Amino acid sequence: MAFDATNLKKVAGGGDQNVFVYNSADAISTIIGTDYFLSATAELKVNDLILCVGATGGTRTADLVVVSTNSGTSVATINGT
């Protein structure tokens, strides 16, 4: 599937960091792919956190993702720990 901006919700923010929740039927391996969040470049900044609720084989998953780069034309995320 593709990124659905209607499922990205800002839930907190302060200073230069925001926290978002994103709900998807995609697996985390798809969600953390480069440019998955490309259409959200205006909202996402480096070091923002995204709590991703996804799915693997029909089982719901939860992962904390960090925006690692955002050049305005490309967005990369990493699966945080």
C-alpha positions as CSV (number, residue, x, y, z in Angstrom):
1,M,0.0,0.0,0.0
2,A,1.0,3.6,-0.1
3,F,1.3,6.3,2.5
4,D,-2.1,7.8,3.5
5,A,-1.7,11.3,4.9
6,T,-5.1,11.1,6.5
7,N,-3.7,8.5,8.9
8,L,-0.8,10.7,10.1
9,K,-1.8,12.6,13.2
10,K,0.3,15.0,15.3
11,V,-0.3,14.2,18.9
12,A,2.4,16.3,20.7
13,G,5.1,18.8,20.0
14,G,7.5,21.1,21.7
15,G,10.6,22.9,20.7
16,D,12.0,21.4,17.5
17,Q,10.5,17.9,17.9
18,N,7.0,16.5,17.3
19,V,5.3,13.2,17.9
20,F,3.0,11.6,15.4
21,V,0.8,8.5,15.3
22,Y,0.5,6.7,11.9
23,N,-2.0,3.9,11.3
24,S,-1.5,1.6,8.3
25,A,-2.1,-1.9,7.1
26,D,1.5,-1.9,5.8
27,A,4.4,-3.8,7.3
28,I,7.0,-1.8,9.2
29,S,9.6,-2.8,6.5
30,T,7.4,-0.9,4.0
31,I,6.7,2.0,6.3
32,I,10.4,2.7,7.0
33,G,11.3,2.6,3.3
34,T,12.9,5.8,1.9
35,D,10.3,8.3,0.7
36,Y,7.3,6.4,2.2
37,F,6.4,9.7,3.9
38,L,7.4,11.8,0.9
39,S,4.1,13.6,0.7
40,A,4.5,14.7,4.3
41,T,7.8,16.5,3.9
42,A,6.2,19.8,5.0
43,E,5.0,18.3,8.3
44,L,7.9,16.0,9.2
45,K,11.2,17.3,10.5
46,V,14.5,15.5,11.3
47,N,14.2,13.8,14.7
48,D,10.4,13.8,14.8
49,L,9.0,10.6,16.2
50,I,6.3,8.5,14.6
51,L,4.5,5.8,16.5
52,C,3.5,3.5,13.6
53,V,0.7,1.0,14.0
54,G,1.1,-1.4,11.1
55,A,0.5,-5.0,10.3
56,T,2.5,-8.1,9.5
57,G,0.6,-11.1,8.1
58,G,-2.6,-9.6,9.5
59,T,-1.2,-9.2,13.0
60,R,-1.1,-5.6,14.2
61,T,2.4,-4.2,15.2
62,A,3.6,-1.0,16.9
63,D,7.0,0.5,16.1
64,L,8.7,3.8,17.0
65,V,10.1,5.5,13.9
66,V,12.5,8.4,13.8
67,V,12.7,10.8,10.8
68,S,16.4,10.6,10.0
69,T,16.6,13.0,6.9
70,N,14.2,15.4,5.2
71,S,15.7,17.3,2.3
72,G,12.3,18.6,1.1
73,T,12.5,16.2,-1.9
74,S,13.3,13.0,0.1
75,V,12.3,11.7,3.5
76,A,14.1,8.8,5.3
77,T,13.1,7.1,8.5
78,I,14.7,4.5,10.8
79,N,13.1,2.1,13.1
80,G,13.9,3.4,16.6
81,T,14.6,1.3,19.7
